[in-house]
Amino acid sequence: MGRVTGFLAALVIVAASVTLAMFLISLAPEPESRELPPQIPFVLTGTVTSSPGAIPVFGSGTVRPAREVNIAPQVGGRVESVNPAFRSGGRVEAGQTLFEIEEEDYRYRVEVAMADVAARQVALLEAWEQAEIATAEYESFSRRQAGDALAEPSPLTLRQPQLQAAEAALARDEARLAEARLALSRTVITAPFDGFVRAESVDAGQIVAAGQSVGSLFAADAAEILVALPDSDAALIPGLWELRAGDDSQQVTARVIAEYGEQGFAWSGYVDRAEASVDAQTRTVDVVIRVPDPFTAGAPVNGPAAGGNPPLLVGEYVDVEIEGIVMANIFRIPRAALQAGNEVWAVDGGGTVGIVPVRIFQRADDEAWVTGALQAGQRVITGGVQFAIEGMRVLTGPEPL
């Protein structure tokens, strides 16, 4: 009897639990029904901008001097004095004395050469006198022998070779005097142009030899940047192969930008020439950008500089923007909008995708210059989908800042 009672009690508990659960479920609110979102992908877009004018050509390179020379004396001797400006980093002007070599030995050579010239002048006068005497004697003898036929006198009779030898000896000693004076003048070593001292290794009391390099100097009037460009970019520079070095009458303008203390600074330049060969390693064309007056302060790119405007320093790595060919029907688009196969996915106002083939002329970090069936203000897909087909529907969001 006890076993039946326990079974009935368990059955009652289960039934009560089920009844309570059903009651609680009936009290719960019904879940809100929602429509499934449409299966249309969401994409990011950018805007097409009409950009008629010059297509920029971007490159980079290292600043180098337009002219640089080694400083070496043409005569040897003991260094007597050195200009304080002739130090690494110093600025000198054309004709300014860099250092002087002791000149006593060279002055003595000038005095000896002057004495030799004076002696030769006396010898030449004597030769002239003797030649005139010989000529007069021969003419007197000829008058006394008027009836007899006389042979032409020999040059030795008239002392012409002796006179010529005296003239030649004087010319030789005058040349030696000029040489001695030239050597004396070369004891003062001057700057060949306005510039900066890159390096020097000379001091007072030092013995230097003729031709011994004691420093280097680079010009301050111009600097150059060698920019290696692929032929596709070089082809965008107008008249590149007609440019002549040093001829700035047909300038292709360029802008040089250098970073200095978290700030960008710009200088104006132009394309001076292109190397007439292709680099064997990189297969690029070397284009030379010339910057006049590089040591003037650069113009800040983004607002005033806190610590002053620097010059364009030799050896600095810079970015270069060259003014390329001018085109009328060209567009600027976000670079991310370029798709494989040189095409762009354009989106119309209704969210429909159109596949537009384009010709790419230039790529920058964030932009590209193209031609094709685009319109200014048109939106192009920059992200969100991996592929697209003509007529596909998409949802667009705001353009990235």
C-alpha positions in Angstrom: 0.0 0.0 0.0 2.9 2.3 0.8 4.5 1.8 -2.7 1.2 2.8 -4.5 0.9 5.9 -2.3 4.5 7.0 -3.2 3.8 6.5 -6.9 0.6 8.6 -6.8 2.4 11.4 -4.9 5.2 11.5 -7.6 2.6 11.6 -10.3 0.8 14.5 -8.7 4.0 16.5 -8.4 4.9 16.0 -12.1 1.4 17.0 -13.2 1.5 20.1 -11.0 4.9 21.0 -12.4 3.7 20.7 -16.0 0.6 22.7 -15.2 2.7 25.5 -13.6 5.0 25.6 -16.6 2.2 25.8 -19.1 0.7 28.6 -17.0 4.0 30.6 -17.0 4.4 30.2 -20.7 1.0 31.5 -21.3 1.8 34.6 -19.4 5.0 35.4 -21.4 4.7 38.1 -24.2 4.7 36.9 -27.8 8.0 37.7 -29.6 8.0 40.7 -32.0 8.0 39.6 -35.6 10.5 41.3 -38.0 10.9 41.2 -41.7 14.2 39.8 -42.8 16.6 42.5 -44.2 17.0 42.5 -48.0 20.1 40.7 -49.3 21.7 43.8 -50.7 25.3 44.5 -49.9 26.5 47.6 -48.2 29.4 49.4 -49.8 31.6 52.4 -49.2 31.9 55.0 -52.0 34.0 58.0 -53.1 33.4 60.8 -55.5 34.6 61.4 -59.0 36.2 64.8 -59.5 36.8 66.5 -62.8 40.5 67.5 -62.9 41.3 69.2 -66.2 44.9 70.5 -66.4 48.3 69.1 -65.7 48.7 65.5 -64.5 51.2 65.4 -61.6 54.2 63.1 -61.8 55.3 62.0 -58.4 58.8 60.9 -57.4 61.5 61.1 -54.8 65.3 61.4 -54.5 68.2 62.8 -52.6 69.4 66.4 -52.8 72.9 66.7 -54.3 75.0 69.8 -55.2 74.7 71.1 -58.7 78.5 71.8 -58.6 81.1 70.4 -56.3 84.9 70.7 -56.5 87.9 69.5 -54.5 90.1 72.2 -53.2 93.8 71.6 -53.9 96.7 74.0 -54.2 98.5 74.3 -57.5 101.8 74.9 -55.7 103.3 73.3 -52.7 104.7 74.7 -49.5 104.0 75.5 -45.8 100.5 76.8 -45.1 100.8 80.3 -43.6 97.2 81.1 -42.7 93.7 79.7 -43.1 90.5 81.6 -43.3 88.2 80.8 -40.3 85.3 80.4 -42.8 87.2 77.5 -44.4 85.7 75.0 -42.1 83.2 72.2 -42.5 79.8 73.9 -42.9 81.3 77.3 -43.5 80.0 79.6 -46.2 82.4 81.4 -48.6 82.0 83.8 -51.5 83.6 83.6 -54.9 87.1 85.0 -54.8 87.4 84.8 -51.0 90.7 83.6 -49.7 90.5 80.1 -48.3 94.2 79.7 -47.2 97.6 81.0 -48.1 100.9 79.3 -48.7 104.2 80.8 -47.6 105.4 82.9 -50.5 109.0 83.7 -49.8 110.4 81.0 -52.1 108.2 82.0 -54.9 109.0 85.7 -54.5 112.7 84.8 -54.7 112.0 83.0 -58.0 110.3 86.0 -59.3 113.3 88.2 -58.5 115.7 85.7 -60.1 113.6 85.6 -63.2 113.5 89.4 -63.3 117.3 89.5 -63.2 117.5 87.0 -66.0 115.2 89.1 -68.1 117.2 92.2 -67.5 120.4 90.5 -68.5 118.7 89.1 -71.6 117.5 92.6 -72.5 121.1 93.9 -72.4 122.3 90.9 -74.5 119.5 91.7 -77.0 120.6 95.3 -77.3 124.2 94.2 -77.9 123.0 91.8 -80.6 121.1 94.6 -82.2 124.1 96.8 -82.2 126.4 94.2 -83.6 123.8 93.3 -86.3 123.6 97.0 -87.3 127.4 97.3 -87.4 127.7 94.2 -89.5 125.1 95.6 -91.9 126.7 99.0 -92.2 130.1 97.4 -92.8 128.7 95.2 -95.6 127.0 98.2 -97.2 130.3 100.2 -97.0 132.2 97.3 -98.6 129.6 97.0 -101.3 130.0 100.7 -102.3 133.8 100.3 -102.6 133.3 97.3 -104.9 130.7 99.0 -107.1 132.1 97.6 -110.3 132.3 94.0 -109.1 129.5 91.6 -108.7 129.0 90.6 -105.1 127.2 87.6 -103.7 124.3 88.0 -101.3 125.7 88.2 -97.8 125.0 85.2 -95.6 122.8 85.7 -92.4 125.9 85.0 -90.3 127.7 87.9 -92.0 124.9 90.2 -91.0 124.7 88.5 -87.5 121.0 87.7 -88.0 121.1 84.3 -86.2 122.8 85.8 -83.2 120.1 88.5 -83.1 117.4 85.9 -83.3 119.0 83.8 -80.6 119.1 86.8 -78.3 115.4 87.5 -79.0 114.5 83.9 -78.3 116.6 83.9 -75.0 114.8 87.0 -73.9 111.3 85.5 -74.7 112.3 82.3 -72.8 113.3 84.3 -69.7 110.2 86.5 -69.9 108.1 83.3 -70.0 110.0 82.0 -66.9 109.3 85.4 -65.2 105.6 85.0 -66.0 105.6 81.5 -64.7 107.3 82.6 -61.5 104.7 85.4 -61.0 101.9 82.9 -61.7 103.3 80.5 -59.1 103.5 83.4 -56.6 99.9 84.3 -57.3 98.9 80.7 -56.7 100.1 80.8 -53.1 96.7 82.4 -52.3 94.0 79.8 -52.8 90.5 81.4 -53.3 86.9 80.0 -53.6 85.9 79.5 -57.3 82.2 80.3 -56.5 79.8 81.1 -53.7 79.3 78.0 -51.8 79.6 75.9 -48.6 82.5 73.9 -47.3 81.7 70.2 -47.2 85.0 69.1 -45.7 88.5 70.5 -45.0 91.8 69.1 -43.7 94.3 71.9 -43.6 95.7 74.1 -40.9 98.5 76.7 -40.4 102.0 75.2 -40.4 101.0 72.2 -42.5 103.1 71.3 -45.5 101.0 70.7 -48.6 102.0 69.5 -52.0 100.7 70.7 -55.4 97.5 68.8 -56.3 96.9 67.6 -52.8 93.2 67.7 -51.9 92.6 69.6 -48.6 88.8 70.0 -48.8 85.7 70.2 -50.9 83.3 73.0 -51.7 79.8 72.8 -53.3 78.0 75.7 -55.0 75.1 77.6 -53.2 73.3 78.8 -56.3 71.6 75.5 -57.2 70.9 72.0 -56.1 69.8 68.9 -58.0 67.6 65.9 -57.3 67.9 62.7 -59.3 64.5 61.2 -59.6 64.1 57.6 -60.9 60.8 57.2 -62.8 59.2 54.3 -64.7 58.8 55.1 -68.4 55.0 55.4 -67.9 55.6 58.4 -65.6 58.5 59.8 -67.7 56.1 59.8 -70.7 53.9 62.3 -68.8 56.6 65.0 -68.7 56.1 67.3 -71.7 59.0 67.7 -74.0 61.3 65.7 -71.7 63.7 64.6 -74.4 64.0 68.1 -76.0 65.2 69.7 -72.7 68.9 70.8 -72.6 70.9 70.9 -69.5 71.3 74.5 -68.2 68.6 75.9 -70.5 65.7 77.1 -68.4 63.9 78.8 -71.2 61.4 75.9 -71.6 60.9 75.0 -68.0 58.7 72.1 -66.8 58.0 73.2 -63.3 58.4 71.0 -60.2 57.8 71.2 -56.5 60.2 69.8 -54.0 59.0 68.9 -50.5 61.2 68.0 -47.5 60.2 67.1 -44.0 61.9 69.0 -41.2 60.8 68.6 -37.6 57.3 67.2 -38.2 56.7 69.9 -40.8 56.8 69.9 -44.6 58.6 72.7 -46.5 58.5 73.3 -50.3 60.8 74.8 -52.9 60.2 75.6 -56.5 62.3 73.9 -59.2 62.2 72.6 -62.7 63.1 69.6 -64.9 66.6 70.3 -66.1 67.3 67.2 -68.2 66.9 63.4 -68.4 69.7 60.9 -68.4 70.1 59.4 -71.9 70.1 55.8 -70.6 67.9 53.4 -68.7 69.1 52.1 -65.3 70.2 48.6 -65.8 69.0 47.4 -62.4 65.7 49.2 -62.0 64.8 49.8 -65.7 63.9 53.4 -64.8 64.6 56.8 -66.4 66.7 59.2 -64.3 65.2 62.7 -64.4 67.2 65.6 -62.9 65.3 68.3 -61.1 67.1 71.6 -60.5 66.3 73.9 -57.6 67.6 77.5 -57.8 68.6 79.1 -54.6 68.0 76.0 -52.5 69.6 77.5 -49.3 66.8 80.1 -49.0 64.1 79.3 -46.5 61.5 76.8 -47.7 57.8 77.7 -47.7 55.8 75.7 -45.0 53.3 73.4 -46.5 50.9 73.2 -43.5 50.9 76.5 -41.6 53.7 78.4 -40.1 56.7 76.5 -38.7 57.4 76.8 -35.0 61.2 76.8 -35.2 61.8 78.8 -38.4 62.0 77.8 -42.0 65.1 75.6 -43.0 67.1 75.6 -46.2 67.0 72.6 -48.6 69.9 70.6 -47.2 72.3 68.6 -49.3 71.8 64.8 -48.7 68.2 65.2 -47.7 65.6 62.8 -49.0 62.7 64.7 -50.6 59.5 64.1 -52.5 59.0 65.7 -55.9 55.9 66.6 -57.8 56.4 67.4 -61.5 53.8 69.3 -63.6 53.0 66.7 -66.3 51.1 66.9 -69.6 47.8 68.8 -69.7 44.6 66.9 -70.5 41.0 68.2 -70.7 38.8 65.1 -70.1 40.5 63.6 -67.1 39.1 62.6 -63.7 40.5 62.2 -60.2 39.1 59.3 -58.2 40.0 57.6 -54.9 42.7 55.1 -55.6 40.7 52.4 -53.7 38.1 52.7 -56.5 40.4 51.1 -59.1 39.5 47.5 -59.7 41.2 44.6 -61.4 41.2 44.9 -65.2 41.4 48.7 -65.1 37.7 49.3 -64.4 35.7 51.3 -61.9 32.4 50.3 -60.2 30.1 53.4 -60.5 26.9 53.7 -58.5 23.9 55.8 -59.7 21.3 57.5 -57.6 19.2 54.4 -57.3 22.0 52.3 -56.0 22.6 50.4 -59.3 26.2 49.4 -60.1 27.7 50.2 -63.5 31.0 48.7 -64.7 33.1 51.5 -66.3 36.4 50.7 -68.1 39.1 53.4 -67.5 42.6 54.3 -68.7 44.9 55.0 -65.8 47.4 57.8 -66.2 48.7 58.3 -62.7 48.5 56.8 -59.3 49.3 58.6 -56.0 49.0 57.5 -52.4 45.2 58.1 -52.2 44.2 59.2 -55.6 44.3 58.2 -59.3 44.0 60.1 -62.5 41.9 58.3 -65.2 39.9 58.8 -68.3 36.7 57.0 -69.2 32.9 57.3 -69.3 32.7 59.0 -65.9 31.0 62.1 -64.7 32.0 64.7 -62.1 30.2 64.1 -58.8 29.5 60.4 -59.6 30.0 57.9 -56.8 32.3 55.0 -57.2 32.7 51.9 -54.9 35.9 52.0 -52.7 35.1 49.0 -50.4 32.6 46.6 -49.0 32.3 44.1 -51.8 34.8 41.8 -53.5 33.0 41.7 -56.8 30.3 43.4 -58.7 28.2 42.9 -61.9 26.4 45.3 -64.2 23.0 46.2 -62.7 23.7 44.9 -59.2 21.9 46.7 -56.4 24.0 48.1 -53.4 23.4 50.2 -50.4 25.8 53.1 -50.0 27.1 54.8 -46.8 28.9 58.1 -46.2 32.2 58.7 -47.7 35.2 58.3 -45.4 36.7 61.5 -44.2 
